[in-house]
């Protein structure tokens, strides 16, 4: 199950560099996780300052 970035994202970018498979990219208002690439490692969850990354579908 891939993680998702919620609307609480402040677009700080800290998650993007932590992703080992480069599944995170900058979107228009927030960062986005490509569910096809996400390996559910949780590295992004640990660095998010506002806890905007949650388990998803």
Secondary structure, 3 states (H helix, E strand, C coil): CCEEECCCCCCCCHHHHHCCCCCEEECCCCEEECCCCCCCCCHHHHHCCCCCEEECC
